[in-house]
Amino acid sequence: MIDGHHVVKKPKSQMLVFLLMCVCLTAFPAEPGFVRLAGPHPDDPLQAQLFQLDNGLQVYLSVNRERPRFFAEIAVRAGSKNDPPEVTGLAHYMEHLLFKGSQRLGTVDYKKEEAHLKRIESLYEEHFATKEVDKRREIYNEITRESTAAAAYAVPNEFDQLYRAMGAREINAHTWHEEVVYKIDLPINCLENWAIIESDRFAQPVFRLFQTELETVYEEMNRALDDKDRSIQYAVNAQLFKVHPYGQQPTLGHVEHLKNPSIKRLNEFYRTWYTPNNMAIFISGDIDIERTMAMIARYCGAWEPRPVPEKKTWEEPALKEREEVRVQYRAEPFVLLAFRTAPRLHEDAEALLMLDMVLDNAVAGLINLNLNQAQRVRESGSFPMPMNDYGVQYLYGVPKEGQSLEEVERLLLEQVELVKQGKIDDWLIPAIINDYKKREKTAFESDSARVGMMRDSWIGLEPWDHAFRSLQRMESVTRDDVIRVANTYFSDGYIAGFREDAPHDPPIVEKPPLPEISIDAGKQSTFAQEIMNRPLETIAPHFLQPGTDFQKITDPSGITLYHAPNALNDVFSLSIVTDYGTRQDGRMAIAGRLLDRTGTVAMDPSTLRIAWYTLGTDFSAVAGDNQFSIALTGLDEHFGPSLALLNDMLENPKTDEETLEELKRIILVQREDAKKDPETLSAALVDYNRHGQDSPWLRMLPADAVRNLTAEELQEALRSALGCRHYLLYSGTLSPVEVLEQYKTHRLHTEILAEPPQYQSLPVRAPETTEIYFL
């Protein structure tokens, strides 16, 4: 079953009300309470329409009829950058507390609860200002007593429960330097309920259950302090931005500030920044623009605007030389280089983005070919981080066994030097543009991606007619532009961050003692009951119909094609799937990885990757437990050439021994590093508990077997997999006949496909008593 939009007819009385509403809405252009700011524009791929309510709240809307749902975000232009330096972490705290309800939601009696909440706020201020340990403990005990009393009226998690009862698929939020964003995905018939709930949420929030929420935030901070990637990122950013909050105020806040929270400061943050003239709503989905704006104006137009503080500026001193920072963590060594670049709306923004893709586009960038494909490092790449005040370009790398961090740094800088010297092949920039177009088309199939583009433009103070023309500006970037920005921003002044594989002792945020609070799970607020009792239009499900929504065609040779047309764009997606995975042949996992490093008789691996990239086709191969699949995604005009290239790759593979030996070394080192990673160890322990000696971790090829593998053995495994009966999953603009003809023209030589080996399921243990595992 997939989503479809069909509203079942209502009784005449309800239909009359609906028609009267539609008549009222025909006066849309003169609707009081908001004005249209922009759109729709013929060049805008989202056909977005922008509005502003009288209170300053901005609204971005985009229609997408793919499913009877909508994805919405409400953004506040205030993130960790806006935290007071003496009380960091407020923006992130606020993100958590905006899920605790309001004066109507999350409580069964706010009037009785309010007295306790006011007392709790007052006590936290005393606690905040007190330094003497015994006095702080005494105040905290009083906070606990008041929290217990207040909890008698609270309905924990009612916000989440209400939305989940309405069919929400995502209830989330994030905090970053410039913003806090609240997001949700709901059925389209819940749009008005969403507007009612969110209006209430932001107009009169209540920071209840604060004491227990502190435990959640403390746990998040402890995980961050013991995270291998964040440890190096924080250290590098602190050195890169010695003045600006980008480096001096982590999103989660400083430990000493988290230990001494203040509800008063949180209320001040809310009053300062959570005002409609500093907020925006973004929606993409199966919406009616006029009805949606009428709802938003009706329910959110009453939010009272307040003056927003003037924008602060921070002046960072120029980096004149290389600066090094080192951290320790029991994990694979890691190098992170950071160069300070230009902010989001700078005239060099597109050239810098192009520079990043020249270095690393995941397929045929300089780093991809010269370092990863050549296996000169274990892993490497680059990524940009454009922000409102400054930008950053990061380069990263993981050394091979026995390789120094300094050598990885040197190899990364060599790739930048190639750009600075103009050593960029003529085919690369046009290929990047082609790839950029394809990825943009694919992204716009998703409501969340559409909303993300609109939100980013607003957060970045970017006019929408500038934002949706990003592709045009990218197309105007020249080779000389890339060389110029490389020489401008990649100077001798940068941060070199090294993470060494050594013992680390992260600080721990000790959780305060929490009371045992008795919660009646059956409680529900009157407001939640009212929402759930509101009548909704019925959305009839649309079930996939063979012959209408998709076609299934079986070829006499044993190939089955599942074909679904793509009505959105000219991007195709093809998966070649065979029921032959790692449980049928343990070599398949490594065979799939080798395929990504294989060349052909006519092309070495780098040339092959360039061929994929110039076609604009993504190639991947994945070996699962009982399946092996090859996936291609690209433009339909290149479907045939893509299959021809795949066929050449599978029919005429060529792998040199050095490449295979290096891959085997990387795999074995990764296994050793996995033994140091808590999350990997936890996953392995769960699987061992579930499957015992049949755990997938214990069924992997032993180290000696990996060392003894040959290229011919791995290619034999691939031939065995693809020689079995398999099926194709295709979505695109080509007809089923065209797809099959192209595939049969270019597929492997096997005429009659064999039956795949038997499916192998893992036995699941059924412990007779409670078991506790320690590692």
N, C-alpha and C positions, 0 to 999 in steps of 0.2 A: 504494500500500500504506500502511496506517496500523497503529499498534500495536493489538493486541488481546491478551487474556489467555486462553490455553488451554494447560494443561499436558498434554503427551502422557503416556499411561499408561506406567509403568515395569514392569520385570520383577517377578515376585512377591516375590523375595528383597529387592529394594530397597523395594517397597511395604510389606513387613512391617516393615522398619526404620523407615519413615516412620510407620506406624500405631503402633508402639511409642513413637516420639517424641511423637506426638499424645496417647497415653495418659498419658505422663509430664507433659505440659503441662496436662492437665486439673486438676492441682493448682495451677494458676496463682495463685489468691488467696493460697496459703501459700508461694509460691516464695521461697526465702531470697535475700537479697542486695538487695532493693529493696522500696519501698512505693509505693502509689498516693497521689499528692498531690491530684488533682482530676480531674473529668470522667468520662464525657462528660456535658455539661449540655444539657438540651433547648433552651435558647436560644442555644447556641453553633453558629454556622453551619459551623464546621470539625469539630464533634464531637471536639475534641482531648482526649487523655488525657495526664495529667502524672504522672511517676514520679520517684522519687529513689533512687539506689543507696546502699548503706551507706556508700560513700566520699564521698557528697555530690554526685556527678554527677547532674544533673537531665536528664530526657528528656521531650520533647514529641512526641507522635505523633498523626497525623491520617490517616484512611483516605480515599483518592480512587481510585476504580476506573476512571478514564478511560483509563489506559494501563498496560501491564505493566512499569512502571518506578517508581523512587522518587527523590526529590530529598532530599538530606541536607545539613545544615550542622552543623559543630561550632564552637561559639563560645567564646571566652575573654573574660572580662570584664576586659580590660586593653588599652587602646589607647595612642595617643600621649600622652594625658593622664597616663598612668602611667610614661612615660619619665623617668629621672632628668634633671633640668634640665641637668646638666653633660655628659650623654651622650644627646642626643636621637636619635630615629630607631630605637631598639632594637625597638619593637613591629613596625615595618615590616620591619626586617631579619629578625626572627623569622618573619614571614609567608613570606619568601623561603626561609629555611633549612629550614623544616618540609617542604619539597618535596625535600630532598636525601637522604632515606632514614633508616635506622636502623642498629642494629648488625647487622641481618639483611638489610635491603633497601638496595640501592645499593652493595653491596660484594661482592667475591668472597672476601675474607679479612680480616675485621675485626680479628682479633688482630694480624696483621702491619701493617695500616693504622693501628691505634690508636697505636702508638708515634710515628709521624710526626705524627698529628693532635695528640697531646699536646705535641709539640715546637713545632708551628705555633702552638698557643694560647699557649705560653710566650713565643715570639718576638714575637707580636703584643702581649703585655703589655710587653715591653721596648721595642718600637716606640712603644707608647702613652705610656710614661713618658719617652721620650727626646726632647729638643728639638734637639740638635745635628744639623745636616743630614747631614753625612758619616756619622755613626754610624747615623742612621736609614736611610740608603741601604744601609749594610753589613748591617744587620739585615734589611732588605727582601730583599736578595739571598739571604740565608740562608732566609727564608720561601719564596722562589721555589724553592730547591733542595729543601726539604722537601715543598713542594706537589707538585712533579714526582714525587717518590718516592711520596707518598701516592696520587697519581692512578693509579698502576699497579694499584691494587686497587679503584678506584672504578668504578661503573657509572653514568655520567651519565644523568640523565633517566629512570632506571628506574622511578621512581614514576609519572611520566606514562605511560610506555610500558606498564606493567602495567595501569593503569586503562583506557587506550585499547584494549588487547587484550581487555578485559572488556566493551567497548561503551560506555564513558563518553562523554557528550555535552557535559559541562561539567566542567572541572577548574579550579577558580579559588579565589581568596581575596581578601579586602579588609581593609584596616586603616583605622580611623577613630578619632575621639577616645576613644570608650569601649570599643572592641572590636577583636579580630581574629577573622575568621570564615573557615572553610575549607569549601568547598562542592563538591558533585559530584552528577551525575545518572547513574544506572546502571539496567540491567535488573533486575527484581525478583529473578531467580534468582541475582544476585550479592550479595544482602544479607549473607549470612554472610561471604563473602570480604571485603566492605567492612569489616565489624566486625573481622575478623582484622587487616587491613592498618592500619586506623586505630588500633586498640589498640596495635599495635606502633609505629606512627608517633609517638604522643604519649607512650608509656611510656619509650622509649629512643631519642630522636632523636640523630642525629649531624650536626654542622655541617661536613660535608665540602665540598671544592671551594669553600672560603670566598673564596679569592683571586679566582677567576673570577666568583663571584657578586657581588663588590664592583663589578665592571665593569658588571653589569646594573643595580645600584642607582644607580651613578654616572650611567649613561645616563638612567635614569628621572628622576633629579634634574635633569640638564641640560635634559631636555624640559620639566620643570615650571618651571624658571627662565626658559625661553624660551616660556612659554605665556601668551597674552594674557589669558585669563580668570583663571588662577591668580595672575597678577601683581597684579591689582586686588583679588582676594579675599584674598590674604595680607595686603596692605597695610591693607585695611579691618578685617580681623579683629584684626590686631596693635594697631590703634588702639582697637578696641571692647573688647578684653580686654587690658588693660595688665599684669595680674597673672596671670590664669588661663591655664593651658596651652592653652586653646582658641585663644588669640591668640599666645601666646609660644612654643609648641612645634608647628611644622608637622608633619604626619603623616610626611613624608619625613625630618624632622630638619633641623638646621642644617648648612650646608655644612662649617663647620670641624670639626663632630663626625663627619661622614661621612668626612672625610679621615684621621681617626685612630681606626679601629675597634678594638674590644676584644672578643675571643671570651669572655674571662672575664666581662665585663659581660653579654654575651648569655646565658651560662649562668646567671648570677645572676637575670636577668629571667625566664628559663624556670623556674628553681626557685621563684621568688617567685610567679608568676602562673599558670603552666601546671600547676595542680593540680585534681583532679576536683571539689573543692568550690568551684571558681571557674570551672567550665566547664559547658556544656550541649550536648545533642544534640537536633536537630530533624529530623523526618522526615515527609514527606507523600508518599503514593503508594499503590500496590496492595499494601499490607502487611497481615499478620495481626498484630494487636496483641500477642497472647500470645507467638507465636514470636519476634517482633522483640525484645520485652523480655527474653526468655530468652537470646537471642543477645548482646544488649548487656550484660546482667549477667554472662554467662559470660566475655566477652572484655574488657570494660572495668571489671568489678568489682574487678580486681586492682590498678588504679592506686592508688598510695599518696597519701592526702590530706596536705596540709601546711597550717599556719596561713596565713591570708591577711591582709596588712596592713590596718589600720584605714583607712577611707575618709578621704582628705584633703579639706580645704575651702580654698577661696580666696575672699577677699572683694574684689570689684571696687568701686572708688569709683564713686559715682553720676555719670552724665553730666549735666552741668548746662547745657551749651550745645552748639551745633553745632561739630563738629571736622572739619576738611577734610584729606584726604590726596590726593596726586596721584602718578600713575605715568605713564611714557611707554612707548609701544609703537607700532610701525608697523602700525596696524590702525584699524578704525573707532573713533571716540571712544565712550566708554561712561561711564555714570553708575551707581554702586552706592551706595544709601543703606542704612544698617543701624541698626535700633533694638533695644536690648536688651529682651527680654521675659521670660516666665516659663518655668521648667523643665518637663520632660515631665509630671510628675504634679501640677502645680499645678491648683488648682480652676478657673483661667481657661483651661486648655489648649484646651478645645473652643471656647470663645468666640473665642480667638485664631485657631484654625483657620478658624472661620466668617468672621472678619474678613478673613483672607487671601483666602478665596474670594469675599467681597463685592468685594474689590479686583480679583482676577484669578482667574476660573474658566475661562479660555481662550476663553470665548464671550461672556458677557453681564455680566461684572464692570465696575466703574466704569472701571478702566484699559482693559479690552478695548473698551468702547464709546466712552468720552470721548477716549481717546488713540489707540488702534490703529485702530479702525474709522473714526474721524474723521481719521486720518492726520495728527494734530498732532505726532507723532514717528514715526521710522522703525520703532521696535520698543520695546515696554515690557512690564513685568509685575511680578509679586511672587512670593515664595516664603518659607515659614517654615523654620526649622531648630530644632526643639525638641531639646534635649539634657538630660542628667541634672542638670546644675548651673545652667544658664541656657538661655534660648531667644533666638532672633534672628529678626526679621522683616526681610527684604530687599525693597527696591524697586529696579528697574533700568530703564534706558532707553538707547536709541541715538538720537542726534539726526539730524534730516534735514540735508541739505546746507545749510550756512550757519547752522544753528541752534546756539546756544551750549549748553554743558553746564549752565550755571546755569539756562537756561530749561527744560531737561528736568527738572532737580531741582524747579523751581517747579511744573511741571505734575504731577509725581508727588505732591508734597505737597498740591496742591489736591485730589486724589482722597481723600487721607486726611482732609483738612479736611471734605469732604462727609460722610464717615462720622461724624466727631466732632460735626457739627452735626445729625446724624440724618436726612440727606437720602438715605434708602434706600427704594426703592420697595417696596410691600407684597408684590409677587409674588416678590421676589428670594430671600429666605431659604427659603420653601417650595420654590422651584425648585432651590436648592442642595441641599436635603435629598433631593429626588427624584433629582438627578444623583448624589449621594453613594451612594444606595442602588444605583443601576444600576452604578456603577463598582465597588462592593464585590462585587456579584454576579458581575460579569465577572472581577474579579481572582481570586476563589476558584475559578475554573476551572483555575488554574495552580498546580502544586505549588510552584514557587519563590515565588509570592506568598503562599501559605498558610504556608510555612516562614518567609518574611520577617516576617509578622505575629506568629508565635509567638516568633521570635528577638528582634524589637524589644521585645516586652513583657518578656522576660527581661533583656535588656541594660538596659532602663529601669527595672528593679526594680518592674515593674507586675504585680500579681496577675492571673492569667489571667481570672478572672471579672470583673475590671474592664476588661481589654483587649477582650474580645469584646462588651462592651456599649457600645462607643464610639458606634455609630449611635444608640442610645437617648439617650445624653447629647447628641449633636449635635441630635437632634430636640427636646430641651428648651431649646436655646439660643434666646433671644428677641432681638428687635430692640434692646431696651434693653441686653441683655448686650453686644452688639456695640458699641454706642455707648459704653458704660462702659469696655470694655477699650481702645478707640481713644483715649479721653481719658486713660486711666491710663498707657499705655505709649508713646504717640506724643507725647512732650513735645518741648521745645526741645533736649533733649540727644540727639544722634544723630551718626553718622559719615557724612559726604558724601565718597564716593570718586570721583575723576575720573581716567579714563584718557585721556590726550591722544595724538593721532596725531603722534608725534614719534620721532626715533631713540632707541633704547634699547641699553644695553650690559650684558646680564645677566652675572653672574659664572659662570664655567665651572669645574666640578669636573674637574680634570685626571685622566685615567685613568692609573694606574700601569702601568709596563711589565709585560706578562704573558708567561709562558713559553709556548712551543709544546709542548703536552702531547699525547703520542701516546695515543689512545684506541682500544681494540679494541671496535668497535660490536657485535661478536657475543657479547660477554660477558653473562652473566646470573647473578644471585645464586641460590643454592640456594633461598632463601625464595621468590623470584618463580617459580621452576620448580614448587615445591610448590603455590603458589596456582593456577597455570595447570593443574596436573594434578588438581585437585580436581574431582570429578564435579558437574555442575550439572543441575537439572531443566530439561527442554527447554520453551521457550516457542514454541508454534506461532504463526506469523504469522496475522493476520486481514486478509485482502484485502477491499477495498471491493467490495461486491456491489451492482450496480444493481438497484433494486427492493427491496432490503433496507436497505442503509445510506444510500442516496440514490436519488433519482428524477430522471430527465431527461425533460422534457416540452417539445416544440416546438410553438409556437402557429403557426397558418397565416400570421399576419402577419410571421413571421420572428423572433419572440422565443423564445429557448430558456431554460428554467428548470432550474437544478440545485438540487434541494431536499434538505436534510438536517435531520432533526428535532433539536431541542435538548432533551435530557432533563434538563439540569441546572437550568435556570431559565427565566424568561420574557423573556429578553433576545433580541432579534432582531438579525441582521446581514444587510444586503443590499448587494450590490455590483452596479452596472449597468456592464457592461464592453462597450466597442466597440473593434474593431481599427482605430483611427484615432488616431494619435499625432503626435508632433512631426515625425517623418520624413515623414508624409503631409501635414502642414500645420504649418509653423513657428510659426504663431500660437497653437497649442494651449496651450503652456506659460503664456503670458500670459493667455489666455482662462480657464484654470483658476484663476489667481490673482485675476482680476477677478471671477470668480463669487463668491468669498468676500467681496467688497466690494459686491456688487450688491444693490439692493433690488427691489421690484416696484412696479407702478403704485399699489397700495394701501398699501404699506409701505416706509418708507425703510430703508436697510441696518441701522440700529440696531434698529428695530422688528422686522425680520426675524430678527435674531440672538436677540432676546428670545423670539420665537415658537418658534424651535428649542429654546432652553434650557428654556422652560416645558414643552415636550413631553417633555423629557428625551432628545432625539434629537441625536446627533452627526452633523454633515454634513461631508464633505470631498470634494474633487475633485482628481484627480492625473492629469497628462498624462505618459505614458511615451513611449519611443521609438516603439512601434507600437501603443500602446493608450491609451485614455482611460477613466477609471473614476470613478464617483460612488459614494461609500460612505455608508450610513446605519446607525447603530447606536442602538437604543433599546428601549423596552418594547413588547411585541407589542400591548398594548392601544392603543397610539398609532401602530400601523403605518399604518393608513389615513390619519389626519390628517397624518402625516409625508410620505406620498406626495403628498397634496393640496398641502402646502406646497411640496414640491419642484417639482411641476408648475407652480404659480403662479410660482415663481422662474424656471423655464425658459421658460414660455410668455409671461410678462408682465414681462420684466426692465426695470429702469430704472436707468441709471447716469448720474450727472451728469458733465460734462466735467472738473470740478475733481478728482473722485475718480480718474478715469482718468489725468489729467496727473500727479497726485501719485504714482500707482502707477508710471508710466513713469520718473519721476525717481528713485524708490526703486530700481527694477530697475537703472538705469544706474549709480547710486552703488554698489550692491552688486557690480556687475561690476568697478568700479574697486577696491573694497576687496578683492575676491578676488585681485587681482594682488599684494596685499601679504601674503597668507596662505600660508605655506610648504606646508601640507597640500594646499590647493587647487591650488597650482602643481605640486606633485608629482603629483597625480591627473591634471592636464591633460597633463603631460609623458608619463605612462604611456600615456594614450589616444593622444597624438600618435605615440608610438613604435609603437603597435599598429595605428593606422588611418591615419596620415599625414594628408593633406589632407581625408580623410573623418572626421576626429575630431569627435565631437559638439560639442566646444568651438568648432570652426571652422564648424559648421553652424547655430549659434544665429543668430537674427535680428540683423542688423547694427544698430548704435545708431541710424542714421538711420531704418531701417525701424520700429524700436520707437517713435521719436518721432512718426512719421507715422500710427501706428495709430489707428483710431477705434473707438468702442464698437460701432457697427453691424458693423464688420468682425469684431470678436472674437465678437460674438453670432452672426454668420453661421457662423463656424468651429465654434462649439458646436452649432448646428443641423445642420450637415453631419455632425458626428461622431455625434450622437444619431439622425440620420436614417438611419444605416447599420444593417445587421443587428447586433443585439447580444444578449448573454446575461445572465441574472440568476443570481447566486449567493446563495442564501438559506439561513439557518439560524435556526430559531425554533420556536415552538409552533403556528403556523398550518399548515393543510394546503396542499398544492400548488395545489389548486383555489382556495382563499381567496387565496393570494398572487397568482396570475395574475389573478383577478377584480379584486382591488384595484389591481393595477398597470395593467391595461387601462383601468380606470375613470379613473385619474389620469395616465396617461402622455401624452407629446406627441401632437399631432394626426396625425402621419404614420401612415397606414393600412398601406401596404406599404413595408417597409424596403428600402433599396438595399443592394447588395453593397459592402463596404468596399473601399478602394483596396488595391492589392497590397502585401503585406508587404515591407519594405525592410530587408535585412541590410547591415551595414557590412563592406566588404572588410577582411581582416586581412593585414597585411604579413608577408612571410617574408624577413627580412634574410639575405643570403648570408654576411655576415661579422658579427663582434661589433661592436655599436654602443654608444657611450657618449654620453649626452646631458647637457649642462650648461645651466643656466638662471640 
